[in-house]
Amino acid sequence: MTDRPDPGRWLWYTYGGRLPDRYREWVRHDTTGPTWLARHAARVVVQALPVVAAAFVLLWLFTPVPVWMIAGVLVLGLLLGLFYTLGSARDLVLVRLARHGFPPDVVPPPTRVLPEDAGRPRQ
């Protein structure tokens, strides 16, 4: 098994930082392995949590809106951001791979999560 980054380095990596070369194979696994999309979604949620938490506190302190409504709106906003980010996940993974020194011809994750013929009627 390859070296895994500690939690501090993983946060650095999550926010776009470059890891040392000894984590190169872990980065390849993280971005091209079978669970690449779930890992990408987890990174997006971790990136958004400080902003969502700050927005929650500010809205709770300075508006008369009920807490359940603030939480609901922020969760919906997080889901919408996740939806749009997952739409460009493959391109973001290619950028992450390039940042870690992988050539442009490295095998990225598939463009679609479902097979090409998943939406077509059977004949």
C-alpha positions in Angstrom: 0.0 0.0 0.0 1.2 3.5 -0.7 1.7 6.2 1.8 -1.4 8.0 2.9 -1.2 11.7 3.9 -1.9 12.6 7.5 -5.1 14.7 8.2 -3.3 18.0 7.9 -1.8 17.2 4.6 -5.1 15.8 3.4 -6.8 19.1 4.2 -4.0 20.9 2.3 -4.6 18.6 -0.7 -8.4 19.0 -0.4 -8.0 22.8 -0.7 -5.8 22.5 -3.8 -2.4 22.1 -2.3 0.3 19.9 -3.8 1.5 16.9 -1.8 5.1 15.8 -1.6 6.2 13.3 -4.3 6.1 10.3 -1.9 2.2 10.6 -2.0 2.1 10.5 -5.8 0.7 7.0 -6.1 -1.9 7.8 -3.4 -3.0 10.8 -5.5 -3.3 8.6 -8.5 -5.5 6.1 -6.6 -7.5 8.9 -5.1 -8.3 10.4 -8.4 -8.6 7.4 -10.7 -9.6 4.5 -8.4 -13.1 2.9 -8.4 -14.3 5.3 -5.6 -13.0 8.5 -7.3 -16.4 10.2 -7.5 -17.3 9.6 -3.9 -13.8 10.9 -2.8 -14.3 14.0 -5.0 -17.7 14.6 -3.4 -16.2 14.3 0.1 -13.5 16.8 -0.8 -16.2 19.3 -2.1 -18.2 18.9 1.1 -15.1 19.4 3.3 -14.2 22.5 1.3 -17.7 24.0 1.7 -18.2 23.3 5.4 -16.4 26.3 6.8 -18.4 28.7 4.5 -21.6 26.9 5.4 -20.8 27.1 9.1 -20.0 30.8 8.9 -23.1 31.5 7.0 -25.2 29.6 9.5 -23.7 31.5 12.5 -24.1 34.9 10.8 -27.7 34.2 9.7 -28.6 32.9 13.1 -27.2 35.9 14.9 -28.4 38.7 12.6 -31.7 37.5 11.1 -35.0 36.6 12.6 -35.3 33.5 10.4 -35.9 30.2 12.2 -32.9 27.9 12.6 -34.6 25.0 10.7 -35.1 27.3 7.7 -31.5 28.6 7.8 -30.2 25.0 8.0 -32.5 23.9 5.2 -31.4 26.7 2.8 -27.8 26.0 3.5 -28.2 22.3 2.9 -29.9 23.0 -0.3 -27.2 25.4 -1.4 -24.6 22.7 -0.5 -26.4 20.1 -2.6 -26.7 22.5 -5.5 -23.0 23.3 -5.3 -22.2 19.6 -5.1 -24.4 18.9 -8.2 -22.6 21.5 -10.3 -19.1 20.5 -9.0 -19.8 16.8 -9.8 -20.7 17.8 -13.3 -17.2 19.0 -13.9 -15.5 16.4 -11.6 -13.5 14.7 -14.4 -11.9 18.0 -15.5 -11.1 18.9 -11.9 -9.5 15.5 -11.4 -7.3 16.0 -14.5 -6.2 19.4 -13.1 -5.4 17.7 -9.7 -3.4 15.0 -11.5 -1.4 17.6 -13.6 -0.6 19.5 -10.4 1.0 16.4 -9.0 3.1 15.8 -12.1 1.2 13.2 -14.0 1.3 13.5 -17.8 -1.8 14.6 -19.7 -2.3 11.0 -21.1 -2.8 9.5 -17.6 -6.0 7.4 -17.6 -8.6 9.6 -15.9 -11.9 8.3 -14.5 -14.7 7.7 -16.9 -16.6 10.6 -18.2 -19.9 9.1 -17.2 -20.8 7.2 -14.1 -23.4 5.1 -16.0 -22.6 3.1 -19.1 -23.3 4.8 -22.4 -26.4 2.7 -23.2 -27.9 3.0 -19.7 -30.7 5.5 -20.8 -31.5 3.8 -24.1 -34.5 1.5 -24.4 -33.7 -2.1 -25.1 -34.6 -3.5 -28.5 
